[in-house]
Amino acid sequence: SGYGDLKKSLADLVLKEFEGMRKKREELVADPKRVEMWMRDGGAKARKTAEEVLKRVRAAVGTRE
């Protein structure tokens, strides 16, 4: 049927579109230590950036740390 063919084509297209993300997720799930390292490193980088921004904000509004 035309409708059934359309649904199958759409499902195939959706699966193909998400295939790369699915593979990446599988890689990440298989290597939790790597993910933890990225999160730790990302957190440290975010803290550093936030500290720099807060220093500029405090200087701009005239408050002390």
ChimeraX attribute file (.defattr): number of C-alpha atoms within 10 A of each C-alpha:
attribute: neighborCount
match mode: 1-to-1
recipient: residues
	/A:1	5
	/A:2	7
	/A:3	8
	/A:4	9
	/A:5	10
	/A:6	11
	/A:7	11
	/A:8	12
	/A:9	12
	/A:10	12
	/A:11	12
	/A:12	11
	/A:13	12
	/A:14	11
	/A:15	12
	/A:16	12
	/A:17	11
	/A:18	10
	/A:19	12
	/A:20	11
	/A:21	11
	/A:22	13
	/A:23	11
	/A:24	11
	/A:25	11
	/A:26	11
	/A:27	13
	/A:28	13
	/A:29	12
	/A:30	11
	/A:31	10
	/A:32	11
	/A:33	11
	/A:34	13
	/A:35	14
	/A:36	11
	/A:37	11
	/A:38	12
	/A:39	12
	/A:40	12
	/A:41	12
	/A:42	12
	/A:43	12
	/A:44	12
	/A:45	12
	/A:46	12
	/A:47	12
	/A:48	12
	/A:49	11
	/A:50	12
	/A:51	12
	/A:52	11
	/A:53	12
	/A:54	13
	/A:55	13
	/A:56	12
	/A:57	12
	/A:58	12
	/A:59	12
	/A:60	9
	/A:61	8
	/A:62	8
	/A:63	9
	/A:64	7
	/A:65	6
